[in-house]
Amino acid sequence: MRFTNLFPCAMLSLALAACSGVDIQPQEVDRFSAGNYHFYKWRTGPLPGNTRSSDPLYKLDPILRRDVDAVLQGKGYALDPERAEFTVDYLFVTGLRQGEQSELASNISPYPRVTPNRNVDQASVDNAIALGGVKETNNIILQFNDRTSNEAVWHVTMTSIVENANRVDISHLENNMRTLVERALKSLPPATAQ
């Protein structure tokens, strides 16, 4: 797989993990609540849907936007670019985590191991050692900005450990993104009545 295709595939693995294994870290909502917001718009336009790119980010963009819109509107916020008081944007970022346990580690020992005479080959042992320790992560950061000051007033980071960057299942992503976005925006207060 070419490197240019590897990065987007790795980014999508966060969304593919959906509900299981996704660490969600929201910021405190004090600054957002103080703004008494009702209307929002997207800070940037959607990626073009008619492109013939094999980049899976073009498939992720409309799904993420659709689900964020649905959750925000369920909380009483209205998508209105003309009267928008805050803007919504997202970022994709890769990272590394030190000290993560391998899937082959146990709750007794953090070191990957195998049981002798259980049909384990040397490649499995080598992979257990190589895949333990530092883990690559994919992060989606949803950021809300005050429209008049252009300052960030709230953000949430969704982090997932990359298990298989080569397997991208868009139907799985489409089915589970809504649940992930609901969890991410759970701490966001509902819009107050005008």
Order of alpha helices (4+ residues) and beta strands (2+ residues): alpha-beta-alpha-beta-alpha-beta-beta-alpha-beta-beta-alpha
